[in-house]
Amino acid sequence: NLYTVLYTGRKGVFMRIDTLQLGVLGANCHIIDCGGGVCAAVDIGGDAEILLQFLDAHHLTLKAILLTHGHFDHIGDVEAVREKTGAQVYIHEADAPMLSDVRRNLAYQISPLPFRSIREYRTVTDGEALTIGERVFTVLHTPGHTSGSVCYLTETAMFSGDTLFSGSIGRTDLGGNLQEMRSSLQKLSALDGDYDVYSGHGTATSLDVERRTNPYMRSTQ
């Protein structure tokens, strides 16, 4: 499955975002065109060959793999893609141990397929700015689903992983914390302006819509 969103950001910058549903749970892998034939991918839960074929068909060079958290359905084929492309892997420091631990990342529960540990990566912290091609991504630490969950912001787009969904939020019983999730939702609600929200599962939404209609976000306001 593939869907594409084309829009103009707040600075008048044309942005292309393609989304593939990959892996055993069909988690969203968002591919962001960063200009000059360079792109970034947010989460790669599996089906490396599908993503690699997509990159080849669109003549894109993958420079960065931005991980929203360390659960298997979001990192399952990161190592296979990293080896083929040489892309830099980024993850929050609190979730870094999940890149090599099948119990922490739930691989032993989710998939019968063997898990390939991710040995080369760079950790990120709250507020850090990552420049990829012509685009800058800001890291927003949003623990709750996991202790190292993050959202990535660029222009008017937010990649929220399993923190915020359309009408819902990520589970907090898989190594997460409900109070931290509430604090993270308050943090998102307090952001200036609106964002198009691309989550780890399901369809895209907007931050304003979730502020108004998402019962979990409304309860923190």
C-alpha positions in Angstrom: 0.0 0.0 0.0 1.2 3.5 -0.9 -0.2 7.0 -0.5 1.4 10.3 -1.5 0.9 13.7 -0.1 2.1 16.8 -1.9 1.8 20.2 -0.3 3.4 23.6 0.3 4.8 24.3 3.7 4.6 27.5 5.7 7.8 28.8 4.1 6.5 28.1 0.6 8.7 25.0 0.3 7.3 22.2 -1.8 7.3 18.9 0.1 6.6 15.4 -1.1 5.7 12.7 1.5 5.2 9.1 0.4 3.9 6.4 2.9 4.4 2.7 2.6 2.8 0.2 5.0 5.6 -2.3 5.8 6.2 -5.3 7.9 4.0 -7.9 9.7 1.8 -5.1 11.3 1.8 -2.8 8.3 3.4 0.1 10.2 3.7 3.3 8.2 7.1 4.1 6.7 7.1 7.8 5.6 9.6 8.8 2.9 10.2 12.6 2.8 11.8 14.2 -0.2 14.6 16.4 1.1 15.6 17.9 -2.3 18.4 17.1 -4.7 17.4 13.5 -5.0 18.0 12.9 -1.2 15.3 11.6 1.2 14.7 10.5 4.7 12.6 7.6 5.9 10.7 7.6 9.2 10.6 4.0 10.6 11.1 0.8 8.6 9.1 -2.1 10.1 9.9 -4.7 7.4 9.7 -5.4 3.7 13.1 -3.9 3.0 12.9 -4.9 -0.7 9.7 -2.9 -1.2 11.3 0.3 0.2 14.5 -0.3 -1.8 12.5 -0.8 -5.0 10.6 2.5 -4.3 13.8 4.4 -3.8 15.2 3.0 -7.0 12.1 3.7 -9.0 12.0 7.3 -7.8 15.8 7.9 -8.1 16.1 8.7 -4.5 19.2 8.4 -2.2 18.3 7.5 1.4 20.4 9.6 3.7 18.7 9.1 7.0 16.4 6.7 8.9 14.5 8.5 11.6 13.2 6.2 14.2 10.3 7.3 16.3 10.8 4.5 18.8 12.3 1.1 19.2 9.5 -1.4 18.8 10.1 -4.2 16.3 7.2 -3.2 14.0 9.0 0.1 13.4 12.6 -1.1 13.2 12.4 -4.7 11.8 14.2 -4.1 8.5 16.3 -1.0 9.4 19.6 -3.0 9.3 18.8 -4.5 5.9 18.1 -1.0 4.5 21.0 0.6 6.3 23.5 -2.0 4.8 22.2 -1.4 1.3 22.0 2.4 1.4 24.5 3.5 4.1 21.8 5.8 5.6 22.5 7.2 9.1 20.1 5.8 11.7 18.8 8.1 14.4 17.0 7.1 17.6 16.4 8.7 21.0 19.0 7.6 23.5 16.4 6.1 25.9 15.3 3.6 23.2 18.7 2.8 21.8 19.0 -0.5 23.8 15.9 -1.8 21.9 17.9 -1.9 18.7 19.6 -5.1 19.8 17.3 -6.6 22.4 14.5 -8.8 21.1 12.7 -8.7 24.4 12.7 -5.0 24.8 11.7 -4.4 21.2 9.1 -7.1 21.3 10.4 -9.0 18.3 10.0 -12.3 20.1 6.2 -11.5 20.4 5.5 -9.9 17.1 7.2 -11.9 14.4 8.6 -15.4 13.8 11.3 -13.9 11.5 14.8 -13.5 13.0 15.7 -9.9 14.0 18.9 -8.3 12.8 20.3 -6.0 15.4 21.1 -2.4 14.4 24.7 -1.8 15.5 25.4 1.6 13.8 23.2 4.5 14.9 23.3 7.9 16.4 21.3 9.0 19.4 19.3 12.2 19.5 17.9 14.4 22.3 15.0 16.7 22.7 15.2 19.9 20.7 18.0 18.6 18.5 17.9 19.8 14.8 18.9 17.3 12.1 19.8 18.6 8.7 19.1 16.2 5.9 19.5 17.5 2.4 17.7 20.8 2.2 15.3 20.0 5.1 15.7 20.4 8.9 14.0 18.0 11.3 13.5 19.0 14.9 13.4 16.2 17.5 10.6 16.4 20.1 10.9 13.9 22.9 7.4 12.5 23.6 7.7 9.6 26.0 4.7 7.5 26.9 4.5 4.7 24.4 8.1 4.0 25.1 10.6 6.0 27.2 12.4 7.2 24.1 9.5 7.9 21.8 10.0 11.1 19.7 8.1 13.1 17.1 10.0 14.7 14.2 8.9 18.2 13.0 9.8 19.7 9.6 8.0 22.7 8.2 4.3 22.0 8.9 4.6 18.2 9.1 4.8 16.1 12.2 5.9 12.5 12.2 4.4 11.2 15.5 5.2 7.5 15.5 3.0 5.8 18.1 2.5 8.8 20.3 -0.5 10.4 18.5 -2.9 8.7 16.0 -6.0 10.0 14.3 -8.5 9.9 17.1 -6.3 7.9 19.5 -2.9 7.5 21.0 -0.3 4.7 21.4 -0.5 2.0 24.1 1.3 2.6 27.3 1.4 -1.1 28.5 4.3 -2.2 26.3 7.1 -0.6 28.2 5.5 2.8 28.4 4.0 5.1 31.0 0.6 6.7 31.1 1.6 9.8 33.0 4.5 10.4 30.6 2.0 10.0 27.7 -0.3 12.6 29.2 2.6 15.0 29.6 3.7 14.4 26.0 0.2 15.0 24.7 0.1 18.3 26.6 3.5 19.2 25.0 2.0 18.5 21.5 -1.2 20.4 22.3 0.9 23.5 23.4 2.9 23.7 20.1 2.3 26.9 18.1 0.2 26.6 15.0 -1.1 23.5 13.2 0.8 20.5 11.8 -0.1 17.8 9.4 0.3 14.6 11.5 1.7 11.4 10.0 1.6 8.7 12.6 3.0 5.2 12.8 -0.2 3.5 12.0 -3.4 4.5 10.2 -4.2 7.7 8.3 -2.8 11.2 8.4 -4.6 13.8 10.5 -3.8 17.3 11.7 -2.8 18.6 15.1 -5.8 21.1 15.2 -8.2 18.3 14.5 -6.7 16.2 17.3 -6.8 19.1 19.7 -10.5 19.5 19.1 -11.7 15.9 18.7 -9.2 13.4 20.2 -10.5 12.5 23.6 -7.1 11.7 25.0 -5.7 15.0 23.9 -8.8 16.9 25.1 -8.5 15.4 28.5 -5.0 17.0 29.0 -6.1 20.5 28.0 
